[in-house]
Amino acid sequence: MKSKRLSRRLLLGVVLLASAVRLWAQDTVSIEFSAVTWGAEPSDVFYRTTGKIIPLTVPHLTAKSNQVFAYTGPANLELLRKSTSETGVITYNTAGTVRLPPASRRVLLLFTPPPLETGQTQTLSAIALPDDPENFANGKIRLTNCTPARLAIKCNTQVVELPPGESRIITPDSNQIMLELAAWDGASWRMIANNFLTFPTDSRLNAFVYLGGRLGETAPRPDPADRTITARDFSIITLADAAPL
């Protein structure tokens, strides 16, 4: 009788262990990523992978850095900042987290200004953009909303709605593009910008929408409730590059 009870307990333990391993595997990613920022370049940024603390270089997105980092760990990547106590003890504290897409093997981390909500303690904020060459291939356009406003972007004949902090990859019908940008002001769409551009067919195109008259200059964030969204609040930058091999 005792032998049967022991066998049942062992079997239950094995099942629970297998379930835990399966859940851990589902929430663990192994990727390569690069990091850029559209604002001021953050300093002293680190991350942890396989038990090691790695310094993270975050250049301006126009610098076209090719530095690639490796990461294996939870899908919620912790961005760390270093602090040193009066006695010289060094600690690494979480300054932000970013959710990594579990199905991607290559990711672009786009650092943005952190949220301004009252009581916000995190000082780093980033968006994880899937960067796999088979999905974001040459000839395609990735539209990214770096603002807190709900946007609609028309690319020639295609229209894409973008919630704050999200991106979409589209395949245009031509490499000659008319980008038209509208923002939701709480009651209707308001046209705020349009750009005409051409990009090489052997490249892909990133289009980032951000707040500020100049790249990296933070403007007052539009509040849809007071209907103060104007074209001066928004800017678009487009960058073409070749998909990684």
C-alpha positions as CSV (number, residue, x, y, z in Angstrom):
1,M,0.0,0.0,0.0
2,K,2.8,2.4,1.0
3,S,4.6,1.4,-2.2
4,K,1.5,2.4,-4.3
5,R,1.2,5.8,-2.5
6,L,4.9,6.4,-3.0
7,S,4.6,5.6,-6.7
8,R,1.7,8.0,-7.1
9,R,3.6,10.8,-5.4
10,L,6.6,10.2,-7.6
11,L,4.4,10.2,-10.7
12,L,2.7,13.4,-9.6
13,G,6.1,15.0,-8.9
14,V,7.3,14.0,-12.4
15,V,4.1,15.5,-14.0
16,L,4.5,18.8,-12.1
17,L,8.2,19.0,-12.9
18,A,7.4,18.4,-16.6
19,S,4.7,21.1,-16.6
20,A,7.1,23.6,-14.9
21,V,9.8,22.8,-17.5
22,R,7.2,23.3,-20.3
23,L,6.0,26.6,-19.0
24,W,9.6,27.8,-18.5
25,A,10.5,26.9,-22.1
26,Q,7.4,28.7,-23.4
27,D,8.4,31.9,-21.6
28,T,12.1,31.7,-22.5
29,V,13.6,33.2,-25.6
30,S,17.0,32.9,-27.3
31,I,17.5,35.8,-29.7
32,E,20.0,38.3,-31.3
33,F,19.1,42.0,-31.0
34,S,20.4,45.4,-31.7
35,A,19.4,48.6,-29.9
36,V,18.9,52.2,-31.0
37,T,17.2,55.3,-29.6
38,W,15.4,58.2,-31.3
39,G,16.1,60.5,-28.4
40,A,19.2,61.2,-26.2
41,E,21.5,58.2,-26.0
42,P,21.1,56.5,-22.6
43,S,24.3,55.7,-20.8
44,D,25.2,52.9,-18.3
45,V,22.6,50.5,-19.7
46,F,23.1,46.7,-19.0
47,Y,21.2,43.5,-19.4
48,R,21.6,40.0,-17.9
49,T,21.9,36.8,-20.0
50,T,22.8,33.3,-18.9
51,G,23.9,34.7,-15.5
52,K,26.2,37.4,-17.0
53,I,25.8,41.2,-16.9
54,I,26.4,42.7,-20.3
55,P,26.9,46.4,-21.1
56,L,24.4,47.6,-23.8
57,T,25.4,50.3,-26.3
58,V,22.4,52.3,-27.5
59,P,23.4,54.7,-30.3
60,H,21.1,57.2,-32.1
61,L,19.0,55.4,-34.7
62,T,20.6,57.5,-37.5
63,A,24.0,56.0,-36.6
64,K,23.1,52.7,-38.3
65,S,25.0,50.7,-35.7
66,N,25.7,47.0,-36.7
67,Q,26.5,45.8,-33.1
68,V,24.5,42.7,-32.3
69,F,23.9,41.3,-28.8
70,A,22.9,37.8,-27.8
71,Y,20.2,37.1,-25.2
72,T,18.8,33.9,-23.6
73,G,16.3,34.3,-20.8
74,P,12.8,35.3,-19.9
75,A,10.7,37.0,-22.6
76,N,10.5,40.0,-20.3
77,L,14.0,41.5,-20.8
78,E,15.1,43.6,-17.9
79,L,17.0,46.7,-18.6
80,L,19.5,47.4,-15.8
81,R,21.3,50.5,-14.4
82,K,24.4,50.2,-12.2
83,S,24.7,51.9,-8.9
84,T,27.5,52.0,-6.4
85,S,27.0,52.4,-2.6
86,E,29.2,54.6,-0.4
87,T,31.1,51.5,0.6
88,G,31.8,50.6,-3.0
89,V,29.3,47.8,-3.4
90,I,28.0,47.6,-7.0
91,T,24.4,46.6,-7.7
92,Y,22.4,46.4,-10.9
93,N,18.8,47.5,-10.6
94,T,15.9,47.1,-13.0
95,A,15.3,50.5,-14.7
96,G,12.8,49.1,-17.3
97,T,11.4,46.0,-18.9
98,V,10.5,45.2,-22.5
99,R,8.5,42.2,-23.7
100,L,10.3,40.3,-26.5
101,P,8.4,38.6,-29.3
102,P,8.7,34.9,-28.6
103,A,8.5,33.8,-32.2
104,S,11.4,36.1,-33.4
105,R,15.1,35.2,-33.6
106,R,16.2,38.8,-34.4
107,V,14.8,41.9,-32.7
108,L,15.4,45.7,-32.8
109,L,15.1,47.4,-29.5
110,L,13.9,51.0,-30.0
111,F,14.5,53.1,-26.9
112,T,11.9,55.8,-26.4
113,P,11.4,58.4,-23.6
114,P,9.9,56.7,-20.5
115,P,6.3,57.2,-19.5
116,L,5.5,60.4,-17.7
117,E,2.8,59.1,-15.4
118,T,2.9,60.2,-11.8
119,G,4.9,57.8,-9.6
120,Q,6.7,56.2,-12.5
121,T,9.9,54.7,-11.2
122,Q,11.3,53.1,-14.3
123,T,13.8,55.3,-16.2
124,L,14.2,53.3,-19.4
125,S,11.6,52.5,-22.0
126,A,11.9,50.5,-25.2
127,I,9.8,48.9,-27.9
128,A,10.8,45.4,-29.2
129,L,10.4,45.3,-33.0
130,P,10.7,41.9,-34.8
131,D,13.6,42.2,-37.2
132,D,13.7,38.7,-38.8
133,P,14.8,39.2,-42.4
134,E,12.3,36.7,-43.7
135,N,9.4,38.9,-42.4
136,F,10.9,42.3,-42.7
137,A,12.6,41.7,-46.0
138,N,14.0,44.1,-48.6
139,G,11.1,45.9,-50.4
140,K,9.0,46.1,-47.3
141,I,8.1,49.0,-45.0
142,R,7.9,49.0,-41.2
143,L,5.7,51.7,-39.7
144,T,6.3,52.4,-35.9
145,N,4.2,54.6,-33.6
146,C,6.5,56.1,-31.0
147,T,3.8,58.4,-29.6
148,P,1.1,58.0,-27.1
149,A,-1.6,58.9,-29.7
150,R,-3.6,56.5,-31.9
151,L,-2.4,57.0,-35.5
152,A,-3.6,56.0,-39.0
153,I,-1.0,55.9,-41.7
154,K,-1.8,55.6,-45.4
155,C,0.9,54.3,-47.7
156,N,-0.2,54.8,-51.3
157,T,-3.4,52.8,-51.2
158,Q,-2.9,50.9,-47.9
159,V,-4.2,52.2,-44.6
160,V,-2.8,50.9,-41.3
161,E,-4.1,51.9,-37.8
162,L,-1.4,52.0,-35.2
163,P,-2.0,52.1,-31.4
164,P,0.7,53.7,-29.3
165,G,4.0,51.8,-29.2
166,E,3.1,49.3,-32.0
167,S,4.4,48.7,-35.4
168,R,3.3,47.0,-38.7
169,I,5.1,45.7,-41.7
170,I,3.5,46.2,-45.1
171,T,4.5,45.5,-48.7
172,P,4.0,48.6,-50.8
173,D,2.9,48.4,-54.4
174,S,5.8,50.6,-55.5
175,N,9.1,51.9,-54.2
176,Q,7.7,55.4,-54.7
177,I,5.7,56.1,-51.5
178,M,3.2,58.7,-50.4
179,L,2.9,58.5,-46.6
180,E,-0.1,60.3,-45.1
181,L,-0.4,60.6,-41.3
182,A,-3.5,61.2,-39.2
183,A,-4.1,61.2,-35.5
184,W,-7.3,60.5,-33.5
185,D,-8.3,63.6,-31.5
186,G,-11.0,61.9,-29.5
187,A,-13.8,62.5,-31.9
188,S,-12.4,62.2,-35.5
189,W,-9.2,61.6,-37.5
190,R,-7.1,64.7,-38.0
191,M,-4.6,64.9,-40.9
192,I,-1.3,66.1,-39.6
193,A,1.5,65.2,-42.1
194,N,2.4,63.7,-45.5
195,N,5.7,62.7,-47.0
196,F,6.7,61.6,-50.5
197,L,9.8,59.4,-50.8
198,T,11.5,56.8,-52.8
199,F,13.6,54.0,-51.4
200,P,15.9,51.4,-53.2
201,T,14.2,48.2,-54.1
202,D,17.2,46.3,-52.6
203,S,16.5,47.9,-49.2
204,R,13.7,47.9,-46.6
205,L,12.4,51.0,-45.0
206,N,11.7,52.0,-41.4
207,A,9.3,54.9,-40.8
208,F,9.2,56.1,-37.2
209,V,6.5,58.6,-36.0
210,Y,7.6,60.5,-32.9
211,L,6.8,63.7,-30.9
212,G,9.0,66.7,-31.3
213,G,9.8,69.2,-34.0
214,R,13.4,67.9,-34.3
215,L,14.6,64.3,-33.9
216,G,14.9,63.5,-30.2
217,E,13.3,66.8,-29.1
218,T,10.4,65.9,-26.8
219,A,7.3,68.0,-27.3
220,P,4.3,68.3,-24.9
221,R,2.3,65.1,-25.4
222,P,-1.1,65.8,-27.0
223,D,-4.1,65.0,-24.9
224,P,-6.9,63.8,-27.1
225,A,-9.4,65.1,-24.5
226,D,-8.5,68.8,-25.2
227,R,-8.3,68.4,-29.0
228,T,-4.9,70.1,-29.1
229,I,-3.2,67.8,-31.6
230,T,-1.5,69.8,-34.3
231,A,1.0,68.9,-37.1
232,R,3.7,70.6,-35.1
233,D,3.4,67.8,-32.4
234,F,4.5,65.1,-34.8
235,S,7.5,64.2,-37.0
236,I,8.4,61.3,-39.2
237,I,11.8,59.9,-39.9
238,T,12.5,57.3,-42.6
239,L,15.6,55.1,-42.8
240,A,16.5,52.6,-45.5
241,D,18.8,49.7,-44.9
242,A,19.4,46.2,-46.3
243,A,17.9,43.2,-44.4
244,P,20.5,41.2,-42.4
245,L,21.7,37.9,-43.9
